[in-house]
Amino acid sequence: MTYKFSKRVPQGDTDAVGDILKVAGDPKVMSFAGGLPAPELFPVAKVKQAADKVLDEKGPAALQYGSSQGVPELRDVILKRLEVEGIHTDTDHIMVATGSQQSIDLTGKMFIDEGDAVIVEDPTYLTAIDVFRSYGAKFVGVDMDEDGMRMDSLEQALKDNPNAKLIYTVPTFQNPTGRTMTLERRKKLVELADKYDVMVLEDNPYGAIRWEGENLPSLKSMDTTNHVIYMGTMSKIFSPGLRLGWVVADPKLIKKYTMMKQSADLHTDSLAQYVCAEYFKENDINDHIKAITALYHKREQLMVKAIDKYFPKGVKHSNPEGGMFLWVMVPGVEDSQKLFDAALKRNVAIVPGDPFFGNATIPGTFRMNYSNTPEDKIEDGVKRLAEAIEEVMSVSATK
Ligand SMILES: Cc1ncc(COP(=O)(O)O)c(C=O)c1O
């Protein structure tokens, strides 16, 4: 049977990232590949208490169909978190989504027609690339350095693509690089969005997990012209399994998002929304975020220390001040997949750089995750990975 798929469905049967994550899930393999939070910190007992209370007190509402814009109690919780992030708004500006992933998907559906330019950081979150590609986007990659997206390159991209529909950015502890955009660049980005009249999709799943440096204002908090759509999520500060995210935008846009969400899934899981709101009422999320931050910092320090001890000379890495990832650049290596293959031979998994680019890739790059590896395993994994890098570098040097 030959299926007559729409253009949105990926061509061919290869699922490179799925294959990587599958092998990374093998218990023999030490995985620095995934992007999973540390499961030992999930507040299981407290969520159980919250769930019991919700079912006792508002069981029928929690099990019933609900509002497409989201349960009011949860939108109040989100409003308070936005205050902490310097975004002063009201609940009309908020829609609950089924994770940030749905916010990205609905944004693609709302703004992108076949052939529209979408401006992304080079590299960027790979599943956002998949979404925008499914809507027919043409990618325009903008260089980054350790201070985030370069504004001279962004302005050039805007001049070259006057009809660009969207700038997608993860300004803080970016996935995959762990880099953070400076305050100066944030201000410039908001200014450019207004000047060239292009929408910005600001994706901020990691911003609260900071162990070093100063908190920086979100783009949304500086936006006075409604060019910024902001997305947040419970996934990295609470639980990804609950699938709770949010979009913050002008109420006119929120209305459209809500209509698009109705066609996608009617509304986000009511029980999950009530349980989350109840958990936030009874517990201080900031204490929980502190525990997450302390653990990830410890793991990141161990990883960086081992990298600096074992990786061959010339290999560079980012130095995140928070979040879950760091980015490695190996000189002289043309094919990032070779790094993955050599690491896997030694039972270590990383994500090679290629899928994080909309178009041309930066060769010899890969992403490492530290949030999900126990402290006593990190050094051994990095040491084996160092041997793999050395092997690939020496083969590349003899070519
Ligand atoms: C940058 C970025 N955006 C969005 C998501 C999706 O998160 P959610 O679990 O909220 O759908 C992720 C997940 O890893 C991410 O890294």
Ligand as a Chemical Component Dictionary entry (heavy atoms), coordinates in Angstrom:
data_LIG
# 
_chem_comp.id                   LIG 
_chem_comp.type                 NON-POLYMER 
_chem_comp.pdbx_formal_charge   0 
_chem_comp.three_letter_code    LIG 
# 
loop_
_chem_comp_atom.comp_id 
_chem_comp_atom.atom_id 
_chem_comp_atom.alt_atom_id 
_chem_comp_atom.type_symbol 
_chem_comp_atom.charge 
_chem_comp_atom.model_Cartn_x 
_chem_comp_atom.model_Cartn_y 
_chem_comp_atom.model_Cartn_z 
_chem_comp_atom.pdbx_ordinal 
LIG C1 C1 C 0 13.613 24.838 23.715 1  
LIG C2 C2 C 0 12.479 23.915 23.990 2  
LIG N1 N1 N 0 11.231 24.307 23.672 3  
LIG C3 C3 C 0 10.180 23.517 23.885 4  
LIG C4 C4 C 0 10.335 22.253 24.445 5  
LIG C5 C5 C 0 9.114  21.412 24.644 6  
LIG O1 O1 O 0 8.771  21.404 25.983 7  
LIG P1 P1 P 0 7.359  20.939 26.554 8  
LIG O2 O2 O 0 7.642  19.734 27.391 9  
LIG O3 O3 O 0 6.877  22.088 27.347 10 
LIG O4 O4 O 0 6.471  20.632 25.400 11 
LIG C6 C6 C 0 11.606 21.804 24.795 12 
LIG C7 C7 C 0 11.792 20.470 25.347 13 
LIG O5 O5 O 0 12.839 19.985 25.606 14 
LIG C8 C8 C 0 12.708 22.667 24.561 15 
LIG O6 O6 O 0 13.957 22.305 24.854 16 
# 
loop_
_chem_comp_bond.comp_id 
_chem_comp_bond.atom_id_1 
_chem_comp_bond.atom_id_2 
_chem_comp_bond.value_order 
_chem_comp_bond.pdbx_ordinal 
LIG C1 C2 SING 1  
LIG C2 N1 SING 2  
LIG C2 C8 DOUB 3  
LIG N1 C3 DOUB 4  
LIG C3 C4 SING 5  
LIG C4 C5 SING 6  
LIG C4 C6 DOUB 7  
LIG C5 O1 SING 8  
LIG O1 P1 SING 9  
LIG P1 O2 DOUB 10 
LIG P1 O3 SING 11 
LIG P1 O4 SING 12 
LIG C6 C7 SING 13 
LIG C6 C8 SING 14 
LIG C7 O5 DOUB 15 
LIG C8 O6 SING 16 
# 
